[in-house]
Amino acid sequence: MKLNYFALCLTIVCLPACTWVETTKEGSEVMLVKPFNVKDCLKLGTTSATTTYKVGIITREDETVTEELITLAKNRAAELGGDSIVATGPAVEGKMSFDIYQCAE
């Protein structure tokens, strides 16, 4: 019985660090850049990414949540033909917005 309790506790402790979002092949080619890097680029649009920031009463690590949001934005940018994204603000409760750009010709 103690082994089951230990396994449950270990799962609860490790769960907030889990990443559920996979980068697509195309998304892996999209770069997260600063605004000054896209001054000569074509803006294709914007996207908002949302992911789970809380599992039950446990809040996931900010770094993991932000990483997932960036991955989602990169995947979306690739779908729209973009090669660069710029965060328009910080991650708040599992949500973040990005501008999508095409810089390469």
N, C-alpha and C positions, 0 to 999 in steps of 0.2 A: 504494500500500500504506500509506503514511503517513497518507493521508486516512481510510482505514478504521480505523486504530489511533486516530486522533484522535476519530473519531465514537464509537467504543466507549468511550474514556475519558470523553468528554463525557456519554454516556448513563449510565455508572456514577456519575459525580459528581452528576448531576441526579436520578437515580432516587429517592434517599431523600426528596426534597422533594415527590414526587408524591402527590396525594390521589386515592384510588379510590372514596370514598364520596360519594354524591349525597344532598342533602337533598330529601325529598319536599315537596310543596306543604304538606301538613298539618304536617310536621315543622318547617318554617320558622316556624310560628306558636308553637312551644313555646320557652319561655325557660329558660335556665340561671340559677338564682337561688341565693342564700345561704339557709341554714337558717332564719334569722329572718324571711325573707320568706314562709314557708309555714306559720306558726304557726296561722293561721285557715283553712287549706286541708284538703281531704279527700285523705288518702293513698290512692292506688290500688294501689300495689305497688312492687316494685323490679325493676330490670333490670341485667344485666351486659352490657357491650359488649366485644368483642374485635376487634382488627385486627392486621395484620402490623406488627411493630415492627422486624423485621430482614429484609433481603433479601440472602441469601447471607451474606457476612461483613460487610456494611455495615449499620450500625444507622441507622434512619430518625430524622429530627429529632423531638425530644420534642414540640415545638409542633404539628407535622403529625399525629403519632399521637394526641395529646390532642384535637385538632380533629376527627379522624375518630371518635373514641370518643364525643364529645359529639354529633356528628351522628347516629350510630347510636342513641344514647339518646333523642334528640329524635324520631327517626322512630318508635321503639318506643313512646314516651310518647303520641304522636299516635294510634297504633293502639289504645291502651288508653283513649283519651278524656282524656288528661292535657294540661295546658297549661303545666306547670312541672316542671323536674327539679332535683334537688340531688345533687351529687357526694358520695358517702359516703367517699371517700378519693382519693388520687392515682393516676395511671396507673402501672401496674407491668407491664413487659414486654408492652405492648399490651393490657392488661386494665384495666377500670375499672367500678365499680358506682355506680348512681344510684337514688335514690328518686323515684317519680313521683307528682305531685300534680295535683289539679284545683282551681284557685283561682277561676276565673270561674264565675259561675252562669248 
